[in-house]
Amino acid sequence: MNGETGMFTARMITPCGLDCSLCAKALDREAPCLGCKGPKVNKPSFC
């Protein structure tokens, strides 16, 4: 086991060091943002 559970994973840490798992868009149940390292689908314009 890698110690990562749920939303709090290493992939949610952006290259600049922000934790996207704290963002309201990342927590959206219907169309969550998958973070900077994920696809551009559902990514807010401010990212």
Secondary structure, 3 states (H helix, E strand, C coil): CCCCECCECHHHECCCCCEHHHCCCCCCCCCCCCCCCCCCCCCCCCC
